[in-house]
Amino acid sequence: MSIRESDEQGMTGYRTTYQAMFGEQIDGMPSVERVAVPLIQRDYAQGRLDARTTTIRSTFLDALHSALTGETSVGLDFIYGEVHTNGTFEPLDGQQRLTTLFLLHWYFAFRRGVVSSEHPWSNFSYATRPSARLFCERLVKHPPPSDLATPPSAWITDQSWYLHLWQFDPTIRAMLVTIDAIASRFADENPDELWGRLTDAENPAIWFQLLPIDNMGAAEDLYIKMNSRGKPLTEFEAFKASLGQLVGEAGGFEDFGHKIDGDWTDVLWPYRGENNIVDDEFMRYFDFLMEVCEWRDGLVRSGETVTPEKRAKVLFGISNPRHHEHLSFMHGAFQTWVTEPNLKDYFESLFKTTLDGDGVRLFGANATSDLFHACCDRYGDVRGTTRAFSLTDTLLLLAVLVHRQHETKDVAARLRSLRNINEASQFEMRVTNMPKFVNEVTTFMQTGDLDALITFNKNQVNEEKAKQDLRIKDAELAHAVERLEDHPILRGTLACFDLDPSIAHRASAFEAAFNPDQWSLVTGALLASGEYQRGFQDSDRFQFGSPTTDSVWRSVLVDRGDRGALAPARETLGTMLDAIAVSQASDVEDKLIEIASNFTKSRADQEFFDWRYHLVRYPEMREGNTGIYFGAGGELGYEMTMLRRKVQRSYYRDAYLYAIWSEAGRPVEVKDPWFYGYSTTPRWMQLVHSGVALRSIEAGLVLRSGDSSSDEGTLEALCEAAGAEPHEDGWLLCIPQRHHAGKLVDTVDRVQVGARILRDLISNGF
């Protein structure tokens, strides 16, 4: 697959993938036979162990993982290089990405047991680095076993073909680090599914633009132009000189040069990198400040590259009517920290990253309370479309600066409300909205007026007003509200709670119950308390909570703060939390078990075995990581699929067949019942020896004969003895049912019936 496109300078590029760029091509794309990183390139750096590279590597692998396991693809931009007549591609820009892609393909291939030098994608080497070239060759020639249980690097370095001196090669060391990082990130994934996504010719998960540069001059000359290190000034020094000139023209900041080289450097010095200079930290903070000023001017930068000097001239030059305002903001954004004895302590007084302690909790894998440090460390870094320093963090840091520069009141309460609204506004959180956001946040932090936040999620803004009213009525409820807001599932949105005095005991119960170790019990207890699931219009898809994944709970209990849509979940959650609060059980686990047990006993006493009974009674029917179920005919009943991933084109369970198989002891005589495809496709659980199969339908359980005609008589006798009737697919064992609210409901437990049938089939030799 290749799609011909052009970059902004008119050069022809081809959209392709790592695997697809090898071999015969169409649309004029040069044929690549091998990739050879040339001598002029640096060592492979993405596997270095310093903190910044570790963050970059982790973020990059997160983006690849998201693309491979989700439904959206990720583009890795242009990869420039020269394609020689012998088919060798020498990358001039993109060797880091290509090396990681080679290692990713190698990892999935060895996990699948199919690594071979016959595969074109394996022709990757560092052409003029003998050690790295030989290492790549031997990786392909001697792959680990597909069921490797140790980190791959430990296995590789223990092999006879691994040379002792390779431990001193920075490229090989970095490759081993990346291989282990890939293994750690993808160890729990199905390699066959991911390989399919990776090599999908029509809809690849990971792609890039291959840009041949054979008409742009000698490769060495081009590389020097692209990567020159011989400039008289560093990037920061050049920018500082240009900015100093702009400040001088504007007047009013005569001590600018002394401050940037003195007090402001002292502010940044604790955050210096391994090189013991703060140039990069300065540039990232300036990048943040200039982008805020651009947004204030209504400017949103697109993908084009603009030098910091040009950006500064547009913002701070005297031709901009707001240049003095922008310079004052920039000056204050540095100067405010000069008098702060310890920035880390200051930010920890405002923010936290755990549930305990004071301050407003920040969320996310890379969350840190010191937003200033995070900004100086990673502002401007992007992987795919994801900013390493997020837009929400950008707005919070801006809010702190507004507070510092304008000495605003109630900073803790305003930051908390802003955090809540930010988290609820992820749909709105787009760069194109940032001009509105920065002005609204500035006004809100100065005035405390929530009505200023008109571009954010309106449901959450209204909730913040309601919380303010609740605190005014009963100040003692503030602590309970804040504990709930800081919970990692809720993240500030309490649309699943009634904002009244009941929130006090429900907050304690929620915090005790929604511990990850107890989520599997919560899925049962909550369903025992009511039908809390989310339905989807014109769909047979339903969303429940998950035994493993907090983001699933968030989608069920938060849902952009729509209190109307969350009414069923709010009522059910309140019922469960109230039951926990009054239960006499000794601990929360016992309380959750008690709620589920009381429900199933009540249902059994009434001979009312509906779908809720079965899901509560059998935890196997609640194992799906995603909490997503599909029910026949748009309703939940006795035909349900339970997804472990978000789409039906991955393997999933039939909830009833899985419970029947589990209740029968998961016998080896029965094929492990995994299924694939649309939920409307009939699902049969099959016995290994005979091929006899079992299926659950609304009316009961259907048995189908296998391939052997000699078994038919025995199967017929067994079915007749069980009271089964002839059916178009074989035999139907009707489950006794009665009408309830216009539907038929089982009066016996069909899982027990199915498990008994399965055991009978096995004991009769099927």
N, C-alpha and C positions, 0 to 999 in steps of 0.2 A: 504494500500500500504506500503510495506517495501522492501528495497533493502539491502542485506547484504554486508557490506564492512569492511575494517580494517583500523585502524589508523596507524601512523608511527611506533608504538611499537608492532604491530601485534595483538592488541586486536580487537575482533569482534564487529563491530557496525552495526546499521541498519538505513538506510535512511528512514525517515518517516516524518509525520506531527503531529502537536499537536492533531488533531482529530483522525488521523489514528492509533496512538499508543495505543488507548484504545480498549479493547475487544479482540476477537479472532485474532490470528496472524498466519502467515506462515513463512517459511524459518528459523524457530528456534527462532524468536524474542519472548522474554517473553511477556506474556499477562498482560497488565496494566489495572487495574480496577479503580484506583484513584491515584492522585498525592498528596503527603503530604510532605511539606517542613519541615525537621527535626529541632530539637532544636539547633543543632550545627551551623545552618546557621544564617547569619546576617539578619537584617530586609530588607524588599524590599526597595532598594535604588534608583531605576530608576525614582521615582517620587519626588525626593528631588528638592528643589527650588534654590539651588546654581547655579551660572552661568555655571559652567562646566557641571554639571548634566543636566541642561536645554538644553545645546547644544547637549550633547550626546543623550538625549531623543528625541529631535527634529530631529537629524540626523537619528536615528534609525527608527523613524516613517516615515521619508521621504523615507528611503529605503523600508519599508514595503508598503508604499503608491505606490511607483514606481512599485514594483513587482505586487501589486494587480490590478493596473490600466493599466499596460503595458503588454508586451508579454514575458518578461524575468523573471525568478524566482530568489529568493534570498535564499542562504543557511546560516544557523545560526551556523554552525560548530558542534562540538561534545557537547552533553549534557550527563554528567556522572551521574550515580546513581545506587542505589541498588533496585532491584525488589524483594520484599518479596513473600513468598509462597501464601499469601492472595491477591496478585495482587497489593499491595501498592508500588508505585515507590517513593523513597526518593532521590531527586536530591542532589548531592554533588557539582556539578558545572553546572550552567545553570538555577538556580532558578529565576534569574532576567528575563531572556528571557522567561521562562515558565510562570511566573506571567503576563508578558505583553501579551503573546499569549492568556492566559486565559481571560484577560480583553478585548482583541480584539475580541475574539469569543463571549463573553458576549455582547459586544456593538452591533455587527452586528445582533446577535440573537434577542436582544430586539428591535432593529430598524425594524426587520422583524416580530416582535410579536410572536416569537416562543421560548422564554426562558423557559426551563423546567428542573427540576432535573432528568427527565427521560433520558436526553441526557448524554452519558458517559463523554463528555468533561467537563461537569459542576462539576465533582467530583474532585475539586481542593481545597486544604486548607493548612493552616499553622498548622500542626498537634499538636504541643505543645505550640502554642500561642492561648489560648482560644478566645481572642477578635478577632484576625484576622480570625480564623477558623469560628466563628459565623458570622462575617461580610461577608465572602465568601458565606456561606450558605444562608444568607438572601438576598444577591445580586441576587442569582438564584431564590429564592422563591418569591421575591417581585421586579420584574423588572419594570422600568419606562414605561409609555405609549409609543407606537412606534412613535407617532408624537410629542414627547417631544420637546419643543421649547427653554427651558432654559438649561444651563450647567447641565449635569447629577449630579454633586456633590451637586448643590444647591437643586435639587429635593430629592436626597438621604438623605442629612442631615436634611431635613425638615420632614422626615417620622417618624411615631411613633415607628417603629422598630429600628431606629437608636439611639444607646445609647450615651448619652452626653459624657461619659468618653472616647469614641472612638477617640475623637478629640486629645487625648494625645498619641495615639498609632502611632508610626512613620510609621509602615507598612500600616495601614489603611489610614493615611494622604497621604502617597505616592501613594497608589492605586487611591485615589480620584483625585489627580493631574494628574495621567496618564490617567484615564478615561476621564477627561476633555480635555486633549491633544489629545487623540484619536478622541473624538467627534469633536473637532475643525478641525482636519486634514481631517476627512472623512465625515463631515456633508453634503457636497454637492454631495456625491457619492451615487449611487444606491446600497443599501445593498444587494439586491438579486444577482446582478452581482458580487459583491465583495465576497459574501459568496460562490458563485460558484467557483470563482478562488481560494479561501482559502481552499475549501474542495475537489477540483478536484483530484480524485484518481489517474489519469494518469499523469497529469501535474500540480502539486500544485504550487501556487505562492510562498509559504514559507515552507521550510523544514529544517530538521536538522538531525544529526547523533545521534541516541540513543545508548549509550554505557553502557550496564550493567556491573557492576564491582563486581559481587558476588564472584569472585575467587581472589580478590585482598586484602583480609583481612578485618578487622572490619572497618565499615564506619567511626567511630570516629577517629581511627588511621590514616586512609587515609586522612581525612579532615585536620587533624593537619599537616600531611606531605605537603599537597597541599597549606595550608594557614598559615604556621607558622609565628608568629610574635615575636618569641623569639630569633631571630638572634642577635649576639652581634653588628652587624653593619647594618644600613639601606642600601637599594640598592645603594643609591648615595654615602654613605660613603665607602662602599666596592669598588665601581667603582673608586672613587677618590683615594683610597689607591693604587689600581692596576695601575691606570693611572700615579700616581706620581712615581711609580717604573719604568715604561716604560720611562717616561721623564728623570728620573735620569740616566738610562742606555744610553739614546741617548745623553745626555749632551747638554749644551747650553741654558737650561731654569732653572737656579738655583733658581729663585724666583717663580717657579710654585706654590708651596704650599702657599706662602704668597698671591699671586694674586688670586687664586681660593677662598681663605677664606677671602680675603679683597676686592680689587678693583672689581673683577668679581661678587662677592656677592652683592656689592653695585649697580652694573649695573642691576642685576636681582631683587633687593629688591622691587622696585615699582610694580613688577608683581607677588609678592608673593600671595599665596592662603589664604584661611580663617584660615589655621593652622599657619600662620605667619612664614613659612619656605619656602625656595626656592629649596628644593631638587628635586621636580618633574619638576620644570622649568629648572633647570640645566640638568636633564636627557633628557628632550625633545630636548633641544638645542644641547646637545652632540649627541643625536640620529640623528638629522639633519646633523650635521657636519661629523659624521662618515659615514652616508650613502652617502654623497657627495664624501667623500674620497674613499669609496668602488666603486662608479660609476667611479671615475677617474681611478681606477685600473681595470675597466672593469668587476667588480663583481656586480651581481644582486642577492640579497637574495631571496630565495624561501620561502615557508611557514614555514620552520622549525624554531624552536626557538633557538636562539643563545644568550648567556649571553652577556651583554655589555663588560664584562672583556675580553671574548674571541675575540670579534670583535676588541676591542682596541689593543689586542696583535697582531692580524693579520695585522692591519694597522700601528701601531706605534712601533711595536717591531723591533729590529735591523735586523731581518731576512728579512724584507721588504725593497727592494732597495730604495723605495720612502718614507721611514718612516720619514726622516727629513723634506721632503716637506710637508707631511701630518701634522706633528706636527706644522710646521710654519703656515700653513693655519689655523689650530685649534687655535693656540695661537693668531694669528692676528684677527680671527673672534670674539674673546672676547675682546682683547686689544683695538680694534678700537673704541669700544663704551665707553671706560673709559673716554675719553676726550670729549665726547658728553654730553653737559649739560642736554639735554632733548630729549630722543629717540623718544618719541611720536611726539614732534614738528618736529624733523628731518624727520621722515617718512611722516608726513603730508605735508612737503615741497616737497616730491617726488610723493606722491600718494594721491588720493582722492576717495571717494565712491559716489559722486554725479556729476551731469553735471557741476555745477558751481564751480568756484575757479580754482586755478592753480594746476598743477600736472597731473599725468597720472591716469585716472580713472580705478579702479578695479571693477570687476563685480562678481555677485553671491550673494546668500542669506546671506552668512556669511562673505561677503567682509568687510575688515577693512584696513585702510591705514597703520596701525602699524603692518607690517608683522613680525617684531621681536617678538612682544607680542603674535601674533597669533601662531607663531612657538613654543614659550615657553608654550603656553596654550594647544595646541592640536596636535603637531607633533607626528606622530606614531599612533594616534587614527584612527581606521578603522571601518566602518560600511558596512558589505557586502564586496564589492570590492571598495568602495569609501573612499578615504583618506580625513579625516577632514581638514587637511592642504594639499591642492591640489598640484599636480606636477607643475602646472603653477605658483602657489605662491612660491613653492620651487625654481624654476628657477629664479624668480624675486628677491627673497631674496639673492640667490647666486650672481646675477648680481650686487646687491648693495654692497655685500661684496667684489667682484672683483674691483668695482669702488673705494671702500674705501681703499683697500690694495694696489692698483696700481695707484691711483690718476688719473683715466682716464678722458678724455675730453668728452664734450657734453653728460653728463650723462642723462639729461632730454630727449634729442632726442633719445638716444640709448634705454633707458628704454621704451619709447613710441613705438618705432619700435618693440622691443622685446615683449611688451604686445600685440601688434597687431598680431604678428606672432604666439605667444602662443595661442591666442584665436582662430586663424584660423587653428591651428594644433591639434585640439582635437582628430581627428582620429589617428594621429601619437603619441599622448600623452600617451604613455604606459611606464610602468616601464622598460621593456626590451630595450627601446630606450634611457633611461636616461644616460647610459655611454657616448653615442654620444652627447646627449643634453648638458651635463654639460661642456664637453670640447669645444663644439661649442660656447656656451654662453660665456665661459671664453675668448675665442679668440675674439668674436665679441665685448664684452665690452672693451677689451684692444685696439682693432684696429678700431672698427667701420665698419669693412668690412662685409657687408651683405652676401657675397658669402660664409662666414664661416658657415652659418646656413643651411647646405645642407640636414639635416635630417628632417627639418621642412617643412611645407606646401610651395611648390615651388611657387604656384600662389601668395601667400601673400608676399613672399620674393621679387618677381618681382614687386608687387604693391608698396612695400616700396621703391624700387629703383625709380619707376616712381614718387612717391610723393617727393622724394628728388630732382629730376629734376624739378618738378613743383615749389617747394619752391625756387629753385635757379633762375628760370625764373621770378617768381613773388612772392616775400616774403610776400606781403600783403594777399595772399591766405592762409597762414599758419593757421591763426585763424579759418577760415571756415573749413579747413580740420580737424583740431583738434577737433572742436565741433562735427563734424560728427563722427569722430573716437570714441569719448567718448559717443556717443548715445548708450543706452542699447540694441537697436535692432541690430545695425551695429557692435559694439564691435571691431572697428579697421579696418574692411574690407569695402572698398568703391568700390567694383566691380560693383555696380549698379549705379555708377556715372562716367561721363566723366571727366577725370582729365585735365580740361582746365578751363579758366576763368568763365565758366558758373557755376562752383561749388560754387561760392560766393552767388549768389541769390538762388540757389537750396538748399544750406545748411540751409539758413534761412527758406525757405518754408518747407523743410523736418521737421525741428525741430518744427515748428508751427503746421504742419498737423499731425505728428505722435505722438499725445498725446493720451494716452489710452482712454480717454473719447470720442475721435473722430474716433477711429479705424473702427467703423461700417460705418461711412460716407466715410472713406478712401477706404474701400472695394468697395464701389460703384463708387467713383470718379476715382479710379485707373482703374477699369474695363471699365469705360466710356472712358478712355484715350487710351485703347488698350488691346490686349490679352497678358497679362503679365504672365499668369499661367505657372507652370512647368508641363510638361508631363513626363511620364515614359515609357520607351521602352517596347513594347509587353504587355501593360497594358491599361485598361480603367480608370486608376486612374489619377486625376489631382489635383494639389496643388495650392490653392489661399491663400490670406492673411486671417487673422482671426479678428473677432470683439473683441476678448477677450485675445488673447495669444501672447505674444511677441516672444516666441520661434518659432511660426509658421511664423511670419514675417521674422525672421532671416533665416529660411530655404528657404524662397522665395527670399529674397533680398541679401543673402550672399552666400549660396551654395558653401562653401569652396573656395570662391574667383575665381571661373572659369568664367572669363570675356566672353568667348565664349558662354557658356551655359546660361549666364545671359543677353545676348544681348536683347531678347524681353522685359525682365523686365526693363532693363536699359533704353531702348527707351521709354517705356510706363511711367515709373516713371519720366523721364525727361520731357515728355509732360505734365504730371499732375502738376509737380512743376513749370514749366514755366507758366502754366495757372493760378496757384495760385499767382505767382509773379506779373502778369499783371492784375489780376482781380480787378474790381472796388468795389467788395463787401466789407462791413465794417469789417468783421472778417473772420477767417479761416473757421469756420463752414459754414457760408454763401457761401464762395468760393467753398467749397466741394460740397455743395448742388447745387450750380449753375452749376458746371461742369457736375454733374449727370443729372440735369434737362435739360440742353442744349442737351445732348446726347440723352435722351429718346424722347425729342420733335423732334429732327432731324430724329430719326428713325421712329417715328409715322408719321411725314409729308411724309416720303418716303414709308409708309406702309411696313416697313421692321422690322418685329418683331422676330428677331432671339433670340438665347439663351442669348446673352449679353444684349439685351434690357431687357429681363425679369429679369435677375439677378440685373441689375442696377435699374430697375423700382420698384421692390418689395424687400425691405430690409429683409423680412422674408426668402427670398431665399439665404441670406448671413449670416444666424444666426449660422451656424455650427462652433463650437469652433476650430476645427482642420483645417478648410479651405480645407478639403479633399472632393472631389466629384468623383463619378464614373459615366461615361457616357456610354450609350449603344453602342456596336460595336466599342469601342475604341475611340469614338468621343463625343464631347459635343453637345447636341441638345435638344430634347424635352423629353428625359427620363434621369433624373439625380437623384442620391442619394446624400444627404448632410450629412456628418458624424459629430457627436459631439465628437466621440472618433476616435482613429486611425485605428480601425479594424471593419470589417463588421459584426462581430459576436456580436456587441453591437447594441442597438436601434439607429435608425437614421431616418431622414426625406426624403421623396420624395420631391424634391424642388418645383415641379409644384403643386402637390396635396396640399402641405402645404400652398403655396401662394393662391391657389383657396379657401381652407378652411378659411384662414385668411381674404381674400377679401370678403367672404360671411358673415363675422362677427363671425367666429369661433362658429357656431351654436351647441348647445348641442345635437341637433338631429343627429349629425354626430360624429362617434367615432374619438377621437383625433388621427390623422394619424401618428402613430409611426410604423416603420417597422424593420425587423430583417432578416438577411441572405444575400446571394449574390445579387449583383445589377442586375443580369440577371433574378432573380425571379420576376414574375409579381406582381405589388403592386396595391392593390385596396383600395380606401377610401370608407368606408361602412357607410350607414345610420343605426342608431340604431334600429329603429322600423321595417323597412321592409327588411333590408339586401341588398337593392339595392346598387350597388357599382359603383365607377367612377375610371377610369384609364387614364393616359396620355401616348400616344404613338407618334411616329414621325408623323403619318398622321393626328392625331387629338385626340379626347376624346372618350373613349369607355364607354358605360353604360352596366351594367350587372344586370339582374333581381335578386330578392332576393329569399327567401324560400317560400313565399306565392304565389301560382298560381293565386289568385284573383287579385293580383296587376299587372299581366302581361299585361292585356288589357289596363289599364290606362297608364302603362309605354310605351307600344307600341304606343299609340295615342300621347303621349307627345313627344316621339322620332321622330315620323313621322312629327309632327307639326314643330319640330325644324330642319327638313331636314336631319335627321340621316338615315343611310343606315344599312341594316342587316350586322352583323359581326359574325365571328365564336364564339366570346364571348358574343354576344348580339347585341348591336347597336353602330355604329361608326358615330360620328358627325365629318365629315371631316372639318378641318380648312383650309380655302382658302390659297393656297401657290403658290409661283412662283420659278423658277429656278434662282439660283445665285451661280456662281463659282462652278458649278457641284453639288449643293445641293439644296434641297427644303427649302424655308424659308416662315414662316407664313406671311400673309398680314393683319392679325388682331391679337389682343391681346388675346391669348388663356386663360389667367388667368381670364380676364373679362368674356369670354364666359363660362368658367367652373363655375365661381361664380354665374352667372345668372342661369345656369342649376341647380346648387345645391339649389338655392333659390326656383326655380320652383318645384323641387322635394319635398322640405319641405312643400311648400304651397299646394301641391296636396296630402298631407297626407302620403308621403313615409317616 
